[in-house]
Amino acid sequence: MEQSVLIQSAEKYGIPLYAPTLVGGFNNNVYECTFREKPKPIILKFYEATSFQTKSLKAEVEWVNYLHRVHLDVATPIASKKGNLIEKIKSTEGKRYVVVAYEKVNGVQIDCQNPGIWNENLFEQWGQAMGKMHEAAKNVPLSTFHAEIPHWYEERLLLQTPENIDKSILLQWKQVKVEMASFKASQKNYGIIHHDLHHENFLRKQSGIALFDFGDIVQHWFIYDIAISFYHALQTVPSQNERQRDTFAQGCLIHFLQGYKKETSIDEREVLRLPFFLKYRRIYSYIYLMTHLTIEQKKEERISNALFQMEKAIGEELPCTPLTGADILACLQGENEK
């Protein structure tokens, strides 16, 4: 990030110039600011000031503030010195940015190699937090928000034609979009979702888990939000270890759904769509990465291998989960089918 942008942001939020430290983000756009005058660190997120991004940020901060009001543990937005939740900045080179600030949540990062953290209790807390979020989405009128929250078919990734993607994958991409468009949506199964609640987007606390990174919110099927979490949890188990993957899939899904049902309802027909939405997520993720990663990033060994494995699995239409429909229904009822 250009120094002039950091300087202006620091001034707008009353942050000392030495404080911002780059901590990551998909585009290296997230900074943490720690300084004596504030008891908790502040997170700054920078984006190019396109009209689409500005609208998305307005929707994000409104939704997060609403979730905070209904007592979800989330990273809450912080207003600038002028009272704005979104600030606009112009660099010395003429580039325009928008920036938002969040209070950093306290908690423990999820180590999926540590059975003391990555366990049935966590999966249940994960599901319960998502269930509470979906219950909030079912009960809030969209007129509550000034910003418009897009539907899934309005996402930029679905509106553009991907480049450098194998034709067979593009055909599958088209087919899943057509099939998904045929699903009937209602207040019970469709609404605002997090859209990226994998295990790196929440922290564990004694009282449960704290959620953050709501930058991808969209109106979608609630079961897809579940599928996203389950898809990324499955990636922590080597695909070649079928027995371990099978055991993990059942245990994770049983406890996730147990937690989920503590806060909201979901019927069998929706849960049986889980394999479809896992397939959709894998294709979506592959196209997203192929679209947004730089040429240099794609050449990195770890990323190159991951893209190759995703392309192979999609091309061969390998199932994302070893669970059958009967297994999934058993998980919904808290039973171990096998």
Contacts in CASP RR format, 6 or more apart in sequence:
PFRMAT RR
TARGET T0000
AUTHOR 0000-0000-0000
METHOD contacts of the structure
MODEL  1
MEQSVLIQSAEKYGIPLYAPTLVGGFNNNVYECTFREKPKPIILKFYEAT
SFQTKSLKAEVEWVNYLHRVHLDVATPIASKKGNLIEKIKSTEGKRYVVV
AYEKVNGVQIDCQNPGIWNENLFEQWGQAMGKMHEAAKNVPLSTFHAEIP
HWYEERLLLQTPENIDKSILLQWKQVKVEMASFKASQKNYGIIHHDLHHE
NFLRKQSGIALFDFGDIVQHWFIYDIAISFYHALQTVPSQNERQRDTFAQ
GCLIHFLQGYKKETSIDEREVLRLPFFLKYRRIYSYIYLMTHLTIEQKKE
ERISNALFQMEKAIGEELPCTPLTGADILACLQGENEK
1 22 0 8 1.000
1 28 0 8 1.000
1 29 0 8 1.000
1 31 0 8 1.000
1 46 0 8 1.000
2 91 0 8 1.000
2 92 0 8 1.000
2 93 0 8 1.000
2 95 0 8 1.000
4 91 0 8 1.000
4 92 0 8 1.000
4 93 0 8 1.000
5 46 0 8 1.000
5 89 0 8 1.000
5 91 0 8 1.000
5 95 0 8 1.000
5 97 0 8 1.000
5 99 0 8 1.000
6 17 0 8 1.000
6 20 0 8 1.000
6 31 0 8 1.000
7 17 0 8 1.000
8 89 0 8 1.000
9 15 0 8 1.000
9 20 0 8 1.000
9 44 0 8 1.000
9 46 0 8 1.000
9 87 0 8 1.000
9 89 0 8 1.000
9 99 0 8 1.000
10 16 0 8 1.000
10 17 0 8 1.000
10 19 0 8 1.000
10 20 0 8 1.000
10 33 0 8 1.000
12 80 0 8 1.000
12 81 0 8 1.000
12 82 0 8 1.000
12 87 0 8 1.000
12 89 0 8 1.000
12 99 0 8 1.000
13 33 0 8 1.000
13 42 0 8 1.000
13 44 0 8 1.000
13 78 0 8 1.000
13 80 0 8 1.000
13 81 0 8 1.000
13 87 0 8 1.000
13 101 0 8 1.000
14 81 0 8 1.000
15 33 0 8 1.000
15 35 0 8 1.000
15 42 0 8 1.000
15 44 0 8 1.000
16 35 0 8 1.000
16 37 0 8 1.000
18 35 0 8 1.000
19 33 0 8 1.000
19 34 0 8 1.000
19 35 0 8 1.000
20 31 0 8 1.000
20 32 0 8 1.000
20 33 0 8 1.000
20 44 0 8 1.000
21 31 0 8 1.000
21 32 0 8 1.000
21 33 0 8 1.000
21 34 0 8 1.000
22 28 0 8 1.000
22 30 0 8 1.000
22 31 0 8 1.000
23 30 0 8 1.000
23 31 0 8 1.000
23 32 0 8 1.000
23 43 0 8 1.000
24 30 0 8 1.000
26 292 0 8 1.000
29 45 0 8 1.000
29 46 0 8 1.000
29 47 0 8 1.000
30 43 0 8 1.000
30 44 0 8 1.000
30 45 0 8 1.000
30 46 0 8 1.000
31 43 0 8 1.000
31 44 0 8 1.000
31 45 0 8 1.000
31 46 0 8 1.000
32 41 0 8 1.000
32 42 0 8 1.000
32 43 0 8 1.000
32 44 0 8 1.000
32 104 0 8 1.000
33 41 0 8 1.000
33 42 0 8 1.000
33 43 0 8 1.000
33 44 0 8 1.000
34 41 0 8 1.000
40 103 0 8 1.000
40 104 0 8 1.000
40 106 0 8 1.000
41 104 0 8 1.000
42 78 0 8 1.000
42 101 0 8 1.000
42 102 0 8 1.000
42 103 0 8 1.000
42 104 0 8 1.000
43 75 0 8 1.000
43 101 0 8 1.000
43 102 0 8 1.000
43 103 0 8 1.000
43 104 0 8 1.000
44 99 0 8 1.000
44 100 0 8 1.000
44 101 0 8 1.000
45 99 0 8 1.000
45 100 0 8 1.000
45 101 0 8 1.000
45 102 0 8 1.000
46 97 0 8 1.000
46 98 0 8 1.000
46 99 0 8 1.000
47 53 0 8 1.000
47 57 0 8 1.000
47 97 0 8 1.000
47 98 0 8 1.000
47 99 0 8 1.000
48 95 0 8 1.000
48 96 0 8 1.000
48 97 0 8 1.000
48 98 0 8 1.000
49 88 0 8 1.000
49 96 0 8 1.000
49 97 0 8 1.000
49 98 0 8 1.000
52 156 0 8 1.000
53 98 0 8 1.000
54 86 0 8 1.000
54 98 0 8 1.000
55 147 0 8 1.000
55 148 0 8 1.000
56 150 0 8 1.000
56 215 0 8 1.000
57 86 0 8 1.000
57 98 0 8 1.000
57 100 0 8 1.000
57 215 0 8 1.000
58 86 0 8 1.000
58 146 0 8 1.000
58 147 0 8 1.000
59 145 0 8 1.000
59 147 0 8 1.000
59 148 0 8 1.000
59 149 0 8 1.000
59 150 0 8 1.000
59 217 0 8 1.000
60 100 0 8 1.000
60 214 0 8 1.000
60 215 0 8 1.000
60 217 0 8 1.000
61 77 0 8 1.000
61 85 0 8 1.000
61 86 0 8 1.000
61 100 0 8 1.000
62 145 0 8 1.000
62 146 0 8 1.000
62 147 0 8 1.000
63 145 0 8 1.000
63 149 0 8 1.000
63 192 0 8 1.000
63 214 0 8 1.000
63 217 0 8 1.000
64 74 0 8 1.000
64 75 0 8 1.000
64 76 0 8 1.000
64 77 0 8 1.000
64 214 0 8 1.000
65 76 0 8 1.000
65 77 0 8 1.000
66 136 0 8 1.000
66 140 0 8 1.000
66 144 0 8 1.000
66 145 0 8 1.000
67 74 0 8 1.000
67 133 0 8 1.000
67 136 0 8 1.000
67 211 0 8 1.000
68 74 0 8 1.000
68 76 0 8 1.000
70 132 0 8 1.000
70 136 0 8 1.000
72 129 0 8 1.000
72 132 0 8 1.000
72 133 0 8 1.000
72 136 0 8 1.000
72 211 0 8 1.000
73 105 0 8 1.000
73 129 0 8 1.000
73 205 0 8 1.000
73 207 0 8 1.000
73 208 0 8 1.000
73 209 0 8 1.000
73 210 0 8 1.000
73 211 0 8 1.000
74 105 0 8 1.000
74 210 0 8 1.000
74 211 0 8 1.000
74 212 0 8 1.000
74 214 0 8 1.000
75 102 0 8 1.000
75 103 0 8 1.000
75 104 0 8 1.000
75 105 0 8 1.000
75 210 0 8 1.000
75 211 0 8 1.000
75 212 0 8 1.000
75 213 0 8 1.000
76 102 0 8 1.000
76 103 0 8 1.000
77 85 0 8 1.000
77 100 0 8 1.000
77 101 0 8 1.000
77 102 0 8 1.000
78 85 0 8 1.000
78 101 0 8 1.000
78 102 0 8 1.000
78 103 0 8 1.000
79 85 0 8 1.000
79 101 0 8 1.000
80 87 0 8 1.000
80 101 0 8 1.000
85 100 0 8 1.000
86 98 0 8 1.000
86 99 0 8 1.000
86 100 0 8 1.000
87 98 0 8 1.000
87 99 0 8 1.000
87 100 0 8 1.000
88 96 0 8 1.000
88 97 0 8 1.000
88 98 0 8 1.000
88 99 0 8 1.000
89 96 0 8 1.000
89 97 0 8 1.000
89 98 0 8 1.000
89 99 0 8 1.000
90 96 0 8 1.000
90 97 0 8 1.000
91 97 0 8 1.000
102 212 0 8 1.000
105 203 0 8 1.000
105 210 0 8 1.000
105 212 0 8 1.000
106 203 0 8 1.000
106 205 0 8 1.000
106 210 0 8 1.000
107 203 0 8 1.000
107 204 0 8 1.000
107 205 0 8 1.000
107 210 0 8 1.000
108 117 0 8 1.000
108 203 0 8 1.000
108 204 0 8 1.000
108 205 0 8 1.000
109 200 0 8 1.000
109 203 0 8 1.000
109 204 0 8 1.000
110 117 0 8 1.000
110 118 0 8 1.000
110 122 0 8 1.000
110 199 0 8 1.000
110 200 0 8 1.000
110 202 0 8 1.000
110 203 0 8 1.000
110 204 0 8 1.000
111 117 0 8 1.000
111 118 0 8 1.000
112 118 0 8 1.000
112 199 0 8 1.000
112 233 0 8 1.000
112 236 0 8 1.000
117 204 0 8 1.000
118 199 0 8 1.000
118 236 0 8 1.000
120 251 0 8 1.000
120 255 0 8 1.000
121 255 0 8 1.000
122 204 0 8 1.000
122 209 0 8 1.000
123 233 0 8 1.000
123 251 0 8 1.000
123 252 0 8 1.000
123 255 0 8 1.000
123 256 0 8 1.000
124 255 0 8 1.000
124 256 0 8 1.000
124 258 0 8 1.000
124 259 0 8 1.000
125 204 0 8 1.000
125 208 0 8 1.000
125 209 0 8 1.000
125 259 0 8 1.000
126 197 0 8 1.000
126 199 0 8 1.000
126 202 0 8 1.000
126 209 0 8 1.000
126 229 0 8 1.000
126 256 0 8 1.000
127 226 0 8 1.000
127 229 0 8 1.000
127 256 0 8 1.000
127 257 0 8 1.000
127 259 0 8 1.000
127 260 0 8 1.000
128 259 0 8 1.000
128 260 0 8 1.000
128 262 0 8 1.000
128 263 0 8 1.000
129 202 0 8 1.000
129 208 0 8 1.000
129 209 0 8 1.000
129 211 0 8 1.000
130 194 0 8 1.000
130 197 0 8 1.000
130 225 0 8 1.000
130 226 0 8 1.000
130 229 0 8 1.000
130 260 0 8 1.000
131 259 0 8 1.000
131 260 0 8 1.000
131 262 0 8 1.000
131 263 0 8 1.000
131 264 0 8 1.000
132 263 0 8 1.000
132 264 0 8 1.000
133 193 0 8 1.000
133 194 0 8 1.000
133 211 0 8 1.000
134 191 0 8 1.000
134 193 0 8 1.000
134 222 0 8 1.000
134 225 0 8 1.000
134 260 0 8 1.000
134 263 0 8 1.000
134 264 0 8 1.000
135 263 0 8 1.000
135 264 0 8 1.000
137 191 0 8 1.000
137 192 0 8 1.000
137 193 0 8 1.000
137 222 0 8 1.000
138 187 0 8 1.000
138 188 0 8 1.000
138 191 0 8 1.000
138 264 0 8 1.000
140 192 0 8 1.000
142 149 0 8 1.000
149 192 0 8 1.000
149 217 0 8 1.000
149 218 0 8 1.000
149 219 0 8 1.000
150 218 0 8 1.000
150 219 0 8 1.000
151 218 0 8 1.000
151 219 0 8 1.000
151 220 0 8 1.000
152 158 0 8 1.000
152 180 0 8 1.000
152 218 0 8 1.000
152 219 0 8 1.000
152 220 0 8 1.000
152 224 0 8 1.000
153 177 0 8 1.000
153 181 0 8 1.000
154 218 0 8 1.000
155 218 0 8 1.000
157 284 0 8 1.000
157 287 0 8 1.000
157 288 0 8 1.000
157 291 0 8 1.000
158 177 0 8 1.000
160 291 0 8 1.000
162 170 0 8 1.000
162 173 0 8 1.000
162 287 0 8 1.000
162 290 0 8 1.000
162 291 0 8 1.000
163 291 0 8 1.000
164 290 0 8 1.000
165 173 0 8 1.000
165 287 0 8 1.000
165 290 0 8 1.000
166 311 0 8 1.000
166 315 0 8 1.000
168 315 0 8 1.000
169 283 0 8 1.000
169 286 0 8 1.000
169 287 0 8 1.000
169 311 0 8 1.000
169 314 0 8 1.000
169 315 0 8 1.000
172 283 0 8 1.000
172 314 0 8 1.000
172 315 0 8 1.000
172 317 0 8 1.000
173 283 0 8 1.000
173 287 0 8 1.000
176 276 0 8 1.000
176 279 0 8 1.000
176 280 0 8 1.000
176 283 0 8 1.000
179 276 0 8 1.000
180 221 0 8 1.000
180 276 0 8 1.000
180 280 0 8 1.000
183 221 0 8 1.000
183 273 0 8 1.000
185 191 0 8 1.000
185 221 0 8 1.000
188 265 0 8 1.000
188 267 0 8 1.000
189 221 0 8 1.000
189 222 0 8 1.000
189 223 0 8 1.000
189 266 0 8 1.000
189 267 0 8 1.000
189 270 0 8 1.000
190 219 0 8 1.000
190 220 0 8 1.000
190 221 0 8 1.000
190 222 0 8 1.000
191 219 0 8 1.000
191 220 0 8 1.000
191 221 0 8 1.000
191 222 0 8 1.000
192 217 0 8 1.000
192 218 0 8 1.000
192 219 0 8 1.000
193 217 0 8 1.000
193 218 0 8 1.000
193 219 0 8 1.000
193 220 0 8 1.000
193 221 0 8 1.000
193 222 0 8 1.000
193 224 0 8 1.000
193 225 0 8 1.000
194 201 0 8 1.000
194 211 0 8 1.000
194 214 0 8 1.000
194 216 0 8 1.000
194 217 0 8 1.000
194 225 0 8 1.000
194 228 0 8 1.000
195 215 0 8 1.000
195 216 0 8 1.000
195 217 0 8 1.000
195 218 0 8 1.000
195 220 0 8 1.000
195 225 0 8 1.000
195 228 0 8 1.000
196 213 0 8 1.000
196 215 0 8 1.000
196 216 0 8 1.000
196 228 0 8 1.000
197 211 0 8 1.000
197 225 0 8 1.000
197 228 0 8 1.000
197 229 0 8 1.000
198 228 0 8 1.000
198 229 0 8 1.000
198 232 0 8 1.000
198 233 0 8 1.000
199 229 0 8 1.000
199 232 0 8 1.000
199 233 0 8 1.000
199 236 0 8 1.000
201 211 0 8 1.000
201 212 0 8 1.000
201 213 0 8 1.000
202 209 0 8 1.000
202 210 0 8 1.000
202 211 0 8 1.000
202 212 0 8 1.000
203 209 0 8 1.000
203 210 0 8 1.000
203 212 0 8 1.000
221 270 0 8 1.000
221 273 0 8 1.000
221 277 0 8 1.000
222 266 0 8 1.000
222 270 0 8 1.000
223 266 0 8 1.000
223 270 0 8 1.000
223 271 0 8 1.000
223 273 0 8 1.000
223 274 0 8 1.000
223 277 0 8 1.000
224 277 0 8 1.000
224 280 0 8 1.000
224 281 0 8 1.000
226 256 0 8 1.000
226 257 0 8 1.000
226 260 0 8 1.000
226 274 0 8 1.000
226 277 0 8 1.000
227 274 0 8 1.000
227 277 0 8 1.000
227 278 0 8 1.000
227 280 0 8 1.000
227 281 0 8 1.000
228 277 0 8 1.000
228 281 0 8 1.000
229 256 0 8 1.000
230 249 0 8 1.000
230 252 0 8 1.000
230 253 0 8 1.000
230 256 0 8 1.000
230 274 0 8 1.000
230 278 0 8 1.000
230 321 0 8 1.000
231 278 0 8 1.000
231 281 0 8 1.000
231 282 0 8 1.000
231 285 0 8 1.000
231 320 0 8 1.000
233 248 0 8 1.000
233 252 0 8 1.000
234 245 0 8 1.000
234 248 0 8 1.000
234 249 0 8 1.000
234 252 0 8 1.000
234 320 0 8 1.000
234 321 0 8 1.000
236 248 0 8 1.000
237 244 0 8 1.000
237 245 0 8 1.000
237 248 0 8 1.000
237 249 0 8 1.000
238 244 0 8 1.000
238 245 0 8 1.000
239 245 0 8 1.000
239 309 0 8 1.000
242 322 0 8 1.000
245 322 0 8 1.000
246 322 0 8 1.000
246 323 0 8 1.000
246 338 0 8 1.000
249 321 0 8 1.000
249 322 0 8 1.000
249 323 0 8 1.000
250 323 0 8 1.000
250 327 0 8 1.000
250 331 0 8 1.000
250 336 0 8 1.000
250 337 0 8 1.000
250 338 0 8 1.000
251 331 0 8 1.000
251 336 0 8 1.000
253 323 0 8 1.000
253 328 0 8 1.000
253 331 0 8 1.000
254 330 0 8 1.000
254 331 0 8 1.000
254 334 0 8 1.000
254 335 0 8 1.000
254 336 0 8 1.000
257 266 0 8 1.000
257 271 0 8 1.000
257 331 0 8 1.000
257 332 0 8 1.000
257 334 0 8 1.000
258 334 0 8 1.000
260 266 0 8 1.000
266 332 0 8 1.000
268 329 0 8 1.000
268 332 0 8 1.000
271 328 0 8 1.000
271 329 0 8 1.000
271 332 0 8 1.000
272 325 0 8 1.000
272 328 0 8 1.000
272 329 0 8 1.000
274 321 0 8 1.000
274 323 0 8 1.000
274 328 0 8 1.000
275 319 0 8 1.000
275 320 0 8 1.000
275 321 0 8 1.000
275 323 0 8 1.000
275 325 0 8 1.000
275 328 0 8 1.000
278 320 0 8 1.000
278 321 0 8 1.000
279 317 0 8 1.000
279 319 0 8 1.000
279 320 0 8 1.000
281 320 0 8 1.000
282 310 0 8 1.000
282 313 0 8 1.000
282 314 0 8 1.000
282 320 0 8 1.000
283 314 0 8 1.000
285 310 0 8 1.000
286 307 0 8 1.000
286 310 0 8 1.000
286 311 0 8 1.000
286 314 0 8 1.000
289 303 0 8 1.000
289 307 0 8 1.000
289 310 0 8 1.000
290 298 0 8 1.000
290 307 0 8 1.000
293 303 0 8 1.000
297 303 0 8 1.000
298 304 0 8 1.000
298 307 0 8 1.000
313 320 0 8 1.000
323 331 0 8 1.000
324 337 0 8 1.000
326 337 0 8 1.000
327 337 0 8 1.000
327 338 0 8 1.000
330 336 0 8 1.000
330 337 0 8 1.000
331 337 0 8 1.000
END
